[in-house]
């Protein structure tokens, strides 16, 4: 029951007590009335009167008791009962005793006022302002005016032998009749007022209220009018009056009859609730729930609100539902289901008078709305699930236990398969390869038996391409599973690529480590060839070192080839990959089926179909080629050229490193040789020069001593010669010492030393020096001997008239440049002096450049870093 | 050694013929003066090995004062060739280096002796040639 209905108050005392008391009172009163009539001396038709009196009384009281059980009608029920009991008062009009008779005469019309009361108070039992006034007037009329008439009425017009009127003051029939007519007129007027009030109330009321009002109002109004008519006729004729009263009482029966009809209609409405429930049971026929509720409650103005997401309620169109505030006609009743508000009914206030109906319809509406909400939630959940499924890029398939496709949502890769087949209803055995079908069926069985996810990985050929897929099989019912299939080919490829890269890096690292070690280039060539072939998964590879005149030496080899491709063999480079690499200095590829040479034919015969090669470029020159050969059954791996290139670069590094090592060793050897040569030169110079002169002096001294006494003149001549000889020896020794290392260089630095050198040169030397005070000793020495050697060459070979020497320190390096105007044509590689200089400069990370175009002089330019790392003093080699 | 020197000195006094071979003119000049002052007859001078061999064959000296270090062929080879032409030839090897520099080459050369240039004097020659 709704809160609004539950809030209605019931009668102040117990229903059972009231009903019992009323029943007893009615039984007593009716019995009394029947007794009074039956013993009456004046009753014209005791039987009929008894029946009529009992019928009227019991009908009203019975209706009243029925209304009492329906709480909204409780007050009205009491009034109905009051009408019934009041109708018995007039029975005393037939009493034999004067007192009873007089009471009967006085109260015979009270029933009219009670009837007016009941009609005005219908259906709630409460009265309005007009109702109260009319009622007061009615009671005054039927009690006061009646009493006034009775005290002047001798009561002779009905019976001649009627009991005595105990309240008769003065028998004035005319006055009495006038008063009776006044009473009748007032009653008639009040009846008309009641008719107007009821009619107006009926007209302005809502349809539901009208439907309740109408029978009662019609019955009541007819009864009132007849009763009034009886009152009017009574003074004129006793028979007519009696007839009027009789008809009025009979008409009054229309009131309880109409009321009972209304109650029955309520019962029938509850039947409509049953229909409503049936209607709601089949949602397809429900259509508009609001309309169904209107039909069930008989309220065409009813509005149904559903909970809005932000609180409050909305109507069927989604607009906010306006709830009635202090409305006379409409009230709102909350619809609850399982103690939760699920909706709101705005309906006719009068429906509150039929709480059972309202409760039943409310409950039905609660079910319907809860159901509707559940359906909505299910719909939302389904929508979310569908969105979720759509967002999953995988194939989703439902299978029956036996492998029959129940439903499928393919991914992009397999959509075409699903278009080709009408899968639903087909069996997996008829669609995928047998082995895969068996695997799937086993997985489905395991999933259904264990209730847990089963994972299957498999390979499927799609568009002639192997795809790796993973199916996760989950039980989705007693005999069905859902399989979510994901394609992880890309991931697998990426993993394979990562593995390949890791292997490649490892191979490169091994080779690089090898190259960085003291390995001989020949070992590097062989290892590179092997590693490359293993990495690429190929069985054959060759490393060529290009020689002169179209030949190459096989310096690395992996796998079997024709006999000529043996390690160390010098082979003629035929048309093919190696030749293309040699010509272009770029990666190349050959197809042996398109080549005509004998070599290609031999390789074809061995089962090779082509080759790929990359150049090995050392110091800008194509040194060789790394070539891998492809057999008929071998597939060229991706990025082969790029991957070969990485190894080719390592080979180039190894070769360059070996060449550098050789060059270094040669340079060292030259330094040693230069040093030896210089020692020999020194020894020779000492031996041939100063030593010979000293020997001659020694011999001369002995000769002079021998001649001193015998021939003093000769002795003197010998000593003279000896003096010259010693002076010569001294000069030679001084020059020799100067040649070993110029003292001024050590003591004063590069600038003064070069000035001495320039001054002593037999040609004009222009010096341009821009130097700091001192430089590192090895740098000064190297620069000094560069100038010294260049000037010596100018004097010896160039035939120059003049030379310019420029020495500058710029950007952390010293630049020494000697330019002459001589013959030119000098070759830095041939002269031992310049070669020695180059070695000296190399040792200091320096560089020597010689430009000597014939006839246009020579430029010797040396550049060397001022802070050469790990500089070791190098003995002069020139 | 002393026997060799005394033999040379004895023959010199009798006007023995000597050929001086050395690539240094100053030494040749000193040696000629020294030998001549001691009574030897310096019949010729040669500045290299080849001309020395030719002069020895031509002049037929009795003694040869032969420098080991010569521009073309060394003194040992010269001695070998001279002795091949005239086995009686008395060859005295000289050098500005010490005898130890040449090891057993001096003994194997067929020369009658070795003397360092600094030690060369009339007395020594006499003692050597004897």
HADDOCK unambig.tbl for C-alpha pairs under 7 A between the chains (distance, minus, plus):
assign (segid A and resid 695 and name CA) (segid B and resid 117 and name CA) 6.04 0.50 0.50
assign (segid A and resid 695 and name CA) (segid B and resid 118 and name CA) 5.11 0.50 0.50
assign (segid A and resid 696 and name CA) (segid B and resid 26 and name CA) 6.37 0.50 0.50
assign (segid A and resid 696 and name CA) (segid B and resid 27 and name CA) 5.31 0.50 0.50
assign (segid A and resid 696 and name CA) (segid B and resid 30 and name CA) 6.37 0.50 0.50
assign (segid A and resid 698 and name CA) (segid B and resid 118 and name CA) 5.74 0.50 0.50
assign (segid A and resid 699 and name CA) (segid B and resid 30 and name CA) 6.53 0.50 0.50
assign (segid A and resid 699 and name CA) (segid B and resid 118 and name CA) 6.32 0.50 0.50
assign (segid A and resid 699 and name CA) (segid B and resid 120 and name CA) 6.42 0.50 0.50
assign (segid A and resid 699 and name CA) (segid B and resid 121 and name CA) 6.73 0.50 0.50
assign (segid A and resid 700 and name CA) (segid B and resid 30 and name CA) 6.23 0.50 0.50
assign (segid A and resid 702 and name CA) (segid B and resid 121 and name CA) 6.58 0.50 0.50
assign (segid A and resid 703 and name CA) (segid B and resid 34 and name CA) 6.15 0.50 0.50
